[in-house]
Amino acid sequence: MSNTVTVDFFYRNELCEKLELWMIMPPAIQLNENNVKPDQVTKIPTGEKLAYYILNEDQSFHLNYEVELYSTKNEKKTLTDAERNFYLRNTILSPINAETTRLAKEITSQQESNCEKARAIFHYIVDNYRYIYPPSSRGVNSFLEIKEGDCGEFSFLFTALCRVLKIPARTVVGSWAYGEMNAHVWNEFFIEDEGWISVDTSMAYIQKKQPFRFFDSSLKTLYWKKYFVKTEGQRVVFSKDTEIELLPEYKNNEEAFTLNPILINGEPFCWGQQSLNGSAPYLQPIYVKYEQNDDLFPLIDTSHLFGTWKIREHGIKHFLERPKVYLLFIGILIMVLNFIFQNFYLEVTYKMTFILFFLCFILRRERIIIFSVFLSFMILSLLSTLN
């Protein structure tokens, strides 16, 4: 199985005469011919490079690059004082305040090591909060109050509670490594001499409370407890933390906003026209600043604010991903026809189609046990029909 994927990202300025855009520079980047180049590149505390672009109206850029699937095995095993302080900082989305301090100490009162404290936080979040998308408000303060949110809120809270206990932690911003715009956010916490350890509280919640949510998807899921210190290996990273300071400086537009705002900790925030004290809430994979244009308001969608991306797997996983959709559709269609007409050849065909469908999951290593059971049942059913 290949451990790399190809990321294809596209953005066009359709919002204003001159738009500013920030994004983390991907590795092994390959710019298309006649593409724009960054106006400024700055190394940031995460160790990544932050690129700044100025795009004129209708100007676009297209990034196409191959990247390794997410893993922490090559990450640093020690942190400098500056890095440690950065991953212990107080932020708007993951605040260190009286409420998070009280909660973190209450959750970990029986644990001694940092790893066990992080595990206790993981179990607490999975057991006490509910996953919904989209959330009514972003940020930990709102999450603590309404107790429901998406992968962002789950990860913001984990980061905040770890930082309260002086455990360096970060919210990793990225995407599932297949298909179009499958955004996702998760966590890492740091243990000295062991390095960064991955955690995904929102996926743990879904696999514990909604185990069939990804049943027919291209995502290889894990047993919920394994999302502490492990992931399924189908992710790419866009940014290694949230609230990255934007350079050159992002100055908020002080005029009244007409764009329908989101809520961050209950307060209105206009994406693309405001910053969080000079920082992007998160880079997934970009953050933009555009001039207010009332005429554009009804037309603005996610592609204007985030761009679009597609991720293509390599090897057998790529070869088998597309046929799954067609095989399921064909199998159901022929099964219905067989139910109506009761035809031997239709019955054999739909059973063989489902056998191929189940084999695709098994060869892609997605829910192997359950699809092996289905495969065995369908093979026996087919043999019975042939006899």
Secondary structure, DSSP 8 states (H G I E B T S, - for coil): --SEEEEEEEEE--S-SEEEEEEE--TTEEE-TT----SEEEE-TTS-EEEEEEEETT-EEEEEEEEE---STTS-SS--HHHHHHTT---SSS--SHHHHHHHHHHTTT--SHHHHHHHHHHHHHHH-EE-SS-SSBSHHHHHHH-EE-HHHHHHHHHHHHHHTT--EEEEEEEESSEE--EEEEEEEEETTTEEEEE-HHHHHHHHH-TTTTTTSS-----GGGGBS---S-EEEEESSSSEE-TTT-----S---S--EEETTEEE-BTTB-BTTEES--SSEEEE----GGGGGG--HHHHH-EEEEEE-HHHHHHHHHHHHHHHHHHHHHHHHHHH--HHHHHHHHHHHHHHHHHHHHTTSSHHHHHHHHHHHHHHHHHHH-
